[in-house]
């Protein structure tokens, strides 16, 4: 079955490309997806898949019940786009101004749709049920995963797999990791309030810019001086706004940043430390402050057993030298919520290609990926499903096979 399964995916690769390009040209922002989930549901229903629409809001879930009894495995793909003006010049570039598939979600969706087609063609041979989770709003917290889970998309699911097409990893490579693979992604905002005045009389003011600059400087010491060097963390300032005139001392300054961690204790400590530092500096310099800290997606933590099984699957699809245990990525992903409920693994499928000029990172206006990565991802996900069913086959079925 496996050889014909993989061959069929190769035959349908052109359809995968066509679907991806159609989706790419019609991107929709997080929590605003309307046409995309309708297209996905319609496609699956034409295949004969049992479909539930509007899961968690805008999600689509398909069910492929195999011809033999067995456990249930889920596959997830996200389908939202980003508020970015595309600059690729591709013939299938976004037709919506200011909106772009700049993270590969169009490829994730096309991969899972065609994989569903091949699984449906062989449903009588499947020893279990496949749940197809097409998720909305991965790009914008609180994301779509948590609501889809609350709406029952993981009910009865025994394991889950997902992948990210990764433009900064060369085509052909597959990266996996046991345990934490992507970080918790948090956002914080500090507003420093001083006392404005004339730039010629700083002694009569409390310079909010000077205070905020001191805060920014000291925040950079949290990771280097307060965190165990064997534990990973990032504190980055992405925005600093204050003032508006060259000769006016600003009465307030706003700092916005992000914190990335893998350990919840480290995450909580950093949040507390940011406020401690800010409070101390403001008290010393006569300013006031307000502090908002918003936790984003938790860290993506892969199940060791399922990840080890997947690694063997990947090595049977690609040359072993192309499959490697990768270093963690500090980006965030709400696939983390699924893994809090059921065991599974999230892996990276290399999609970069220097020769084709596909070198731009995710969330860049010129982002693209080598479409050949979709076929590799489909093969890996498909074989992972077959491997899971084989490992968990009911004893009665094995007896029937021996007889």
Helices and strands as residue ranges (DSSP letters): H 2-11, H 13-25, H 35-47, E 50-55, E 59-65, E 68-78, H 105-121, G 123-125, E 127-135, H 145-150, E 159-170, E 174-176, E 179-182, E 184-193, E 197-198, G 202-204, H 208-219, H 221-226, E 233-242, E 248-249, E 252-261, H 264-285, E 288-294, E 300-302, H 304-317, G 320-322, E 323-325, H 335-339, E 343-352, G 354-356, H 372-391, H 395-402
